[in-house]
């Protein structure tokens, strides 16, 4: 009888210890699981941001600044070419707007980059050089059509990036640059569409198959 009681006592104590161990493990596990866990959106944002006196400068901010510079490096000469080679006044006008807009934006982005200590590219990227080569090889109405559609497609893609940066940046210099870029890009979209050569069906198909902006 005493043996049975001792066994029952030991068994009961074992159950209590096991329950306490399980409870402790349950309490410790979340701490172990989440204490050093990275990779959340906020963690990534903070890890990729650089502190400046104008506010945090994110990876997207830096990419945006580079893209503004790259846009000027190919769209400004494309605009100059359209002023000379366009066969209609609307195409020549669109070219003039590109020259004026990117002359202004390029001065702005170089100023912003200097104040933030960022290096900027000095030549268009491979894709942009390809667009310029396509325009160089075109003449007459074919040139007008290619100019309007290549430039309109490029502006449509950058427009969404500008909006994303403007909505989310924590840097005052980048925010002001995004305001200027938004105004300029929208103006260019309008004058390119005013040429009458923009293929909106092709733009819609391109947008439908493109990856969402980052």
matplotlib code that plots the C-alpha trace (Angstrom):
import matplotlib.pyplot as plt

x = [0.0, 2.8, 4.6, 1.6, 1.3, 4.9, 4.6, 1.5, 3.4, 6.3, 4.1, 2.2, 5.4, 6.7, 3.5, 3.8, 7.5, 6.7, 3.9, 6.2, 8.9, 6.5, 5.1, 8.7, 9.6, 6.5, 7.5, 11.1, 10.4, 8.8, 11.7, 14.2, 12.2, 11.7, 14.5, 17.1, 14.7, 15.3, 14.0, 10.8, 10.0, 10.9, 14.2, 15.1, 14.2, 16.4, 19.3, 19.4, 18.9, 21.7, 21.4, 21.7, 20.8, 17.9, 16.4, 17.1, 18.1, 16.7, 17.9, 14.9, 15.8, 19.3, 18.0, 15.5, 18.3, 20.4, 17.4, 16.7, 20.3, 20.1, 16.9, 18.5, 21.6, 19.5, 16.3, 18.0, 19.9, 16.8, 14.8, 17.5, 17.4, 13.6, 13.7, 15.9, 14.6, 10.8, 8.6, 5.7, 5.6, 4.1, 7.1, 9.5, 7.5, 7.8, 11.5, 11.8, 9.9, 12.3, 15.3, 13.9, 12.6, 15.8, 18.1, 16.3, 16.0, 19.7, 20.8, 18.5, 19.6, 23.3, 22.8, 20.9, 23.5, 26.3, 24.6, 24.0, 27.5, 26.3, 28.1, 26.1, 26.5, 28.0, 26.5, 23.2, 22.9, 22.9, 19.1, 19.0, 21.9, 19.9, 16.9, 19.1, 20.6, 17.1, 16.2, 19.5, 18.6, 15.1, 13.9, 10.7, 7.4, 9.0, 11.3, 8.3, 6.5, 9.5, 10.4, 6.9, 6.4, 9.9, 9.8, 6.2, 6.8, 9.9, 8.1, 5.2, 7.5, 9.4, 6.1, 5.1, 8.6, 8.4, 5.0, 6.3, 9.3, 7.2, 4.8, 7.3, 10.6, 11.7, 14.3, 13.4, 15.7, 14.5, 10.9, 11.4, 13.2, 10.3, 7.9, 9.9, 10.3, 6.6, 5.7, 8.3, 7.5, 3.7, 4.4, 6.5, 3.8, 1.3, 3.3, 4.4, 0.7, -0.1, 2.0, -0.7, 1.7, 1.4, 0.1, -2.0, -2.9, 0.8, 1.3, -1.6, -0.2, 3.2, 1.8, -0.1, 2.9, 5.4, 6.5, 5.1, 7.3, 9.6]
y = [0.0, 2.4, 1.5, 2.3, 5.7, 6.4, 5.6, 7.8, 10.6, 10.3, 10.1, 13.2, 15.1, 14.1, 15.3, 18.7, 19.0, 18.1, 20.7, 23.4, 22.5, 22.7, 26.1, 27.5, 26.2, 27.9, 31.2, 31.0, 29.9, 33.1, 35.1, 32.9, 32.9, 36.7, 38.4, 38.1, 37.8, 40.3, 40.7, 42.6, 45.6, 48.0, 46.1, 46.3, 49.9, 50.9, 48.6, 50.2, 53.8, 56.3, 59.1, 62.6, 66.1, 66.2, 62.9, 59.2, 58.4, 55.0, 52.7, 53.7, 57.4, 56.7, 54.7, 57.5, 60.1, 58.0, 57.5, 61.2, 61.7, 58.8, 60.2, 63.5, 61.9, 60.4, 62.3, 65.7, 64.7, 62.9, 66.2, 68.2, 65.7, 65.9, 69.7, 69.2, 66.0, 66.1, 66.4, 68.1, 71.1, 68.9, 66.6, 69.6, 71.1, 67.8, 67.9, 71.4, 70.4, 67.5, 69.8, 72.4, 70.0, 67.8, 70.8, 72.0, 68.5, 67.7, 70.8, 70.0, 66.4, 67.3, 69.8, 67.2, 64.6, 66.9, 67.9, 64.2, 63.1, 60.8, 59.9, 60.1, 58.3, 60.3, 58.3, 56.6, 52.9, 50.2, 50.3, 54.0, 54.0, 51.4, 53.8, 56.6, 54.3, 53.4, 57.1, 57.9, 55.3, 56.6, 59.4, 61.1, 59.9, 56.7, 58.9, 60.8, 57.6, 56.0, 59.2, 59.6, 56.0, 55.2, 58.4, 58.0, 54.4, 55.5, 58.4, 56.2, 53.8, 56.4, 58.2, 55.4, 55.4, 59.2, 58.7, 55.9, 58.0, 61.1, 59.1, 57.3, 59.2, 60.6, 62.9, 66.5, 67.0, 63.9, 64.9, 68.3, 66.6, 64.2, 67.2, 68.7, 65.4, 64.7, 68.1, 67.6, 64.0, 64.8, 67.7, 65.4, 62.8, 65.3, 66.9, 63.4, 62.4, 65.6, 64.5, 62.1, 59.3, 57.5, 53.9, 53.6, 50.0, 49.0, 51.0, 49.1, 45.7, 46.7, 47.7, 44.4, 42.3, 44.3, 43.5, 45.8, 48.7, 48.1]
z = [0.0, 0.9, -2.3, -4.4, -2.6, -3.2, -6.9, -7.1, -5.4, -7.8, -10.8, -9.6, -9.0, -12.4, -14.1, -12.3, -13.3, -16.9, -17.0, -15.6, -18.1, -20.9, -19.7, -19.3, -22.8, -24.2, -22.6, -23.7, -27.3, -28.5, -27.0, -28.8, -32.0, -32.3, -30.4, -33.2, -36.1, -38.9, -42.4, -41.7, -43.8, -41.0, -40.3, -44.0, -44.3, -41.3, -42.3, -45.8, -44.7, -44.1, -41.6, -43.0, -41.6, -44.0, -42.7, -43.3, -46.8, -47.9, -50.7, -52.8, -52.3, -53.6, -56.5, -57.3, -57.4, -59.7, -62.0, -62.2, -63.3, -65.8, -67.3, -68.1, -69.6, -72.5, -72.6, -72.9, -76.1, -77.4, -76.9, -78.8, -81.6, -81.8, -82.1, -85.2, -86.7, -85.9, -88.9, -87.0, -84.7, -82.0, -82.0, -82.0, -79.1, -77.1, -77.8, -76.4, -73.3, -72.7, -73.1, -70.7, -68.1, -67.9, -67.9, -64.8, -63.2, -63.9, -62.1, -59.2, -58.9, -59.0, -56.3, -54.1, -54.7, -53.7, -50.5, -49.7, -50.7, -53.5, -56.7, -59.9, -63.3, -66.2, -69.1, -69.9, -69.2, -71.8, -72.4, -72.7, -75.2, -77.2, -77.3, -78.5, -81.2, -82.4, -82.7, -84.5, -87.1, -87.7, -90.0, -91.1, -89.7, -88.5, -86.3, -84.9, -84.0, -82.3, -80.5, -79.1, -78.0, -76.6, -74.6, -73.5, -72.3, -70.3, -68.7, -67.7, -65.9, -64.0, -63.1, -60.7, -59.1, -58.5, -56.8, -54.6, -53.5, -52.9, -50.7, -48.6, -48.3, -45.0, -46.5, -47.1, -50.1, -51.8, -51.2, -52.9, -55.8, -56.2, -56.3, -59.2, -60.9, -60.7, -62.3, -65.0, -65.9, -66.1, -68.4, -70.7, -70.7, -71.8, -74.6, -75.9, -76.0, -77.8, -80.8, -81.8, -82.2, -78.9, -79.2, -76.0, -76.7, -76.7, -73.5, -71.8, -73.0, -71.7, -68.3, -68.1, -68.6, -66.6, -63.1, -60.4, -59.4, -56.5]

ax = plt.figure().add_subplot(projection="3d")
ax.plot(x, y, z, "-o")
ax.set_aspect("equal")
plt.show()
